[in-house]
Amino acid sequence: GDALANQAVTLTVGDLSFLVLSNTDGAFSVSVPLSVFFSVADGDASVTARTVVDGNVGSASRDFTLKVEAPDAPTLTLANDLGVSATDGITGDATVNVGGLEDGASWQYSVDGGTTFVDGGGDSFTLAAGTYAVGQVQARQTDVAGNESPLGVSKQGFTIDLTAPAQPTLTLTTDTATAGDGITSEAEFALTAEAGSTVTLLADGDVVVTAVPSLIPGGYTADL
């Protein structure tokens, strides 16, 4: 700040005061321990500088918004856990939602366990196809005052599968009369598909059954 040359200046922050002497140019400064600001609650605050010369009091105040508390760690969840289970972390949607972001905060994310971070935008980001271990996907945020949050880490592993499954096979279990002509008196079919996939069997456009054939040894057999 600025005052008259060689004058005692009292600087007040909250309930605490600090005494400093201005230099020959009237300039002064004081280092306020960070612990002082931690003793003042977040919110509107002010600093007041006061001098007394020949009984005359001069003072100046500066209002500011104090924020010393770090924001919470962001949360990381799949936008859509698709497939057989809605909770196994295996999905064809690579979008990860970032929750708990403060208004105005900037944030970054890492997909390699915190080795490198990338600036994020909005409230989500997209993973590349692959498998990610628990804690490998991370995020952090920095509030408008520059306070950085603890790391938010993925609480489960993610498997991002963006490759369409191979076409399932469907064959008659028994082709009666002439083998291979597709004319049969037994309406039983065997179908196989990629492991873990769900297959829907339709007859004339109507759903007959939805199943996970690859979970049953030898495939899945359905009667029409």
Buried (B, 14 or more C-beta within 10 A) or exposed (E): BEBEEEBBBBBBBBEEEBEBEBEEEBEBEBEEEEEEBEEBEEEEBEBBBBBEEEEEEEEEEEEEEBBEEBBBBBBBBBEEBEBEEEEBBBBBBBBBBBEBBBEEBBBBBBBEEBEEBEEBEEEBBEBEEEEBEEBBBBBBBBBEBEBBBEBBBBEBBBBBBEEEBEEBEBEBBEBEEEEEEEEBEEEEBBBBBBEBBBBEBEEEEEEBBEBBBBEEEEBBEBEE
